[in-house]
């Protein structure tokens, strides 16, 4: 410290000369990001829901099926519910912990983990043996005809339906998911909670506003129990998809415009993506106010620990459930 003070005393004029420059540089470091953030927010606020949405060309998703598939990885194994039988008057089976959580002991004293079928009802048990609060699916036209009553009877609590999207080809064609309306009505009639998602390939804020407007318009005011999710992920032709080269800042601002407009229309907004995408391709802190639906296909029922909050976990895309023919995505809410 004494050496520093002596140096400052000997070079007082030089220090005084450079002090304003140092202060200006420090202010730039501290203030420029905030100024840029404010400018971006004001720019985003200029966009509103599009009233004449009917003028936008929209096709059936099946017409551009090659531009609808994404590049997400497959789950390591099929998720087929294990059937668990509890003998009458067994000292094992369901238990409640001191903090009110439900667990289930096998006869050998071990806890259940993963997807199980108990007394004709599906449950998901987390890595620590705690039963998730609800199990759900997300579907699109790829899943074909769904028996919603069978799903509900089996213990499925909610569904997130693809309402539409934008093709990742350079044309950026908007599309509807042809089974959305029938699925929406049938799922609600069966007693399932319903949410929706829209696959985005927007490359600017104006296109984000188009996507939000299309999603809201297709609902015609129908109430949802879960959010409308902004689906952000790489294309099935990475890195050649129209939105694949976007920067983190661009992709985040696009997501924010979509979510802001969805909320303005009276719906809850959310973000769907993989754990790695949420970490590496989006500024998570800027989106933390929205519901987070995260995909991570772990092995051995391990719970993801990404270092940030998530509300819904998509743990497989290779699930097998009554009511759906073939593989399906399965999700849990803790």
N, C-alpha and C positions, 0 to 999 in steps of 0.2 A: 504494500500500500504506500509506504514512504517513497519508494522508487517511482511509483506512478505520479504521486503528488509533485516530486521534484521535476519529473519530465514535463508535467503540465505547466509548472511555474516557468521553466526555461522556454517553453514553446507556446506561451500564452496567446500571442497574436495569431499564430497558425491555428490554434484550437478555436479561437473566436471566429476566425475566417471560415473554418470548415463546419462549425457547429450548426449553422442554418441548413447547410446541405445535408448533414446527417439527420437533422430533425425532419427535413422534407422527405428524405428517403424512408425514414421510419414511418412517417405518416402515410406514405404511398403503400407500404407493405400492409399497414393496418386497415387503411380506408378503401383502397382500390377494389378488393373483393366485395366489400359491402356495397360500394357504389354500383359495381357490375350486377350484383344480386338485385338491388333496387331497380335498376334499369331493365333487367330481364323480367322482373315481376310486373312492372308497368307495361312492358311490351305484351306480356301474356294477357293482361287485363283488357287489352283492346279487342280480344276475340270473344265472341258470344255464340250462343247456339244459333244454328242456321234455320231460319223460318221456312225457306223454300227448299227443304231437304229433298222434295220429290224431283227436283231438277237434277240432282246428282245421279249419274248412271250407276246402277247397282245390279249385279248379276247374281244368279244362283251359284253357291259355292262349288257345286259339282261341275260348273262350266269351266272353272279354272282350278281343278283339283290339284294340279301339279304345283300351283303357287300357294296352296293352303297348308301343306305339310311343313312342319318345322324341323329343326335339327336336333331336337332334344334326345338325350340318351335313353336307352331302354333300362328298365329295372333289372337288377342282377338275376332275379328269379321270379317265378309266378307267385302271386299272393293268393293262396287258396285257403279259406277258413278251415282250421282244424276243429273237428267236432269233439266237444267235451261233454262227457256224461257224468252227472253227479248222482251217486247212489243215494237213495232215501235215507234220511237221518244221518248223513255223513258228517263227521266233525270237520271235514275239509270244505272246499267250495268257497262261496262268497264270504268276505269279511269286510269290516269297515275300520279303517285306521282311526287313531285318536284325533286326527285333523279332518275327519269326515270323508276321506277318499276311499274308493272301493277297490279291493284287490280280490284275487281268487287263488286259493291254494290247491295244487294237485294233491293226490293222496300221498305222494312221497315228500310233501312239505315244500316243494318248490313253487314259485309264483308263475302264473301264466304271463307270456309275453307274445306280442304280435296279434294277428287276426284270428279270432276264435268264434265258434258257433256253439252257443250254450242255450239249451232249452228253446231251440228254434229262433234264436236271436243272435245277431252279429255284434261283436264287441271288438275293440282294439285295445290291447294292453301295452302300455309304454315300457321302455327299457327297465324302469324301476318297479314294474308290476302294477302300476296305477292304471285303472280303466279310464280311457279317454271319455270326455263328456258326450261326444257324438261322432258318428261315422257318416261320411257322405261320398258322393260320386260327382264327377263332372263329365258331361257327355256332349257330343256333337253328332253330325249326321253319320260320321264314321261308325257309330255304335248301332246304327240301324234302329229297328223297332224295340222299344223298351217296355217291359211290363212293370209299370210304376207301382201298382198294388203289390206285386210280388216283392219288390224292393222294400217297400214300407213294411210289409209283413215280416221280412227278414231282419228288420232293425235298422235300415238305412234312414237317417234323419234328415239329410239335406241333399240338394243337388245344385250344381252350378252349370248353367247351360250356355253354350256358345251362341251368342246372338248374331254374330257376324264378324267381319274383319276386313282387312285390306290385303290383296295379293302382294307378295313380296317381289313380283316381277317389276320391271322398270316402268310399266304402265300404271302401277299402283291402283288396280281395279278394286272398287269396293264390292263386297259380297254379303249376301244374307245366308244364314244357315237354315236350310229349308225345313228342318224339323223343329225349329225353335218354338213356333207358336203351339203346335200340338203338344210338344213336350211340356211347355209352360203350363198349359191348361190341365193336362193329365197329371203332372206331378203335384200341382196344387190340389187337385181333386182327391189325390191319394193321401194328402196330409203331409207332404214333405215341405220343408222350408226351401225357398228358391232364391238363387242369385244368378248373375249372368256375367259373361266375360266377352271381351272384344279383342281379337288379335290385331295389334297395330303394326303397320309398316309405314307410318307417317314419317316424313323427312323434314317437316317444318310445322310451325304452330297452326297455320291455316288448315293443314290436313288433319292435325289433332282435333281441331274444332269440328271438322267434317265427321270424323269418327265418333266423337261424343254425341253429336247431333243425330247421327244415324242410330246409335244405340238407344238413345232416349226416345227417339221417334217411334222405333219399332215396339216399344213397350206400351205405347198409347195410355200412359198413366197407370198401368198395372203396378200394384204395390209389390215390393220384394222384401223378403226377410233378411237377405244378405246383400252385400254391395254389388255394384257393377264394377268388374275388375278390368283394369288396363293390362292386357297381356303383352309383355315385352320380352322377346327372345330372338335369337338369331334365326335366319331363314333356313329352309331345307336345302339351300344352294349356297351356303356360306363359302366365301365372303362376297358373293355376287348379288345377294339380295339388296334391294334398293335402300333399306335402312341399316344394313350391316355395318357400313363405314361410319355411322354417326359417332360423335364424341360423347363422353359421359354427360357433359353439360347440355348438349343438344337433346339427347334422349331424355334426360331428367326434366327439362323444360317442356318437352312434348307431353310427357306423362302428367306434369302438373296442370297443363291446360286442359287435358282430357278430364282429369279428376275434378278440377274446379268447376267445369261446365256440368258434369254429372251431378255434383252437389247443388249447383244452382237450380237444376231441374227437380230437386227434392229427393234425390237418391243418395245413398251412401256410396262412397267411392273406395276402390282398393287397387292394389298393385299385385299382379301375378308374375312370377318369374322363378328361375332356378336360383339356388343359393349362390352359385358362382356369378351369375348375371347380376344379382342384387348387389354383390360386393364389388365386381370389377367393371360393370357397365352402367351403373346408376349411382347417383349420389344419394345414399340411403337416408341420410339425415334430413335431406330436403323433402323426403316422401314419408317420413316416419309418422305423420299425422293420419295417414290413411291405413286402412286394413291391409295387412300383408299376408298374401297367400303364397307360400314358398314350396317349390318342388325340390326334393332331394331324395334320391332312391338309394338309401343306405343298405348295408348288409346286416343281417342278424338283428333286425328291428332296432338298430341304434338310433337314438334321438339326435337330430342335428343340433349342433351348438355353434351357430354362425357368428355369435358376438353381437347380434341385434335381435330385436323382438320380431316374432312372427305369430300370426293368429290362426292360420290354417296350414296344415302340413300335408302336402300331396306326397305320399310315401311310396306309391307304385303306379305304374301304368300297365301293369300285367296282372291286375286283379281278376278274380273269378267270383261272380256273385249271381244268385238267382234273380232272374228278371232281365239279365243282359246276356246276349249271345256273344261269346268271344271275350277278349281282354277288355278291361276298363280301368280308368284312373280311380283310385280310392284315396280319400282324404280323411283327416281327423281334426277335430277341434279339441284342444286340451281341456 
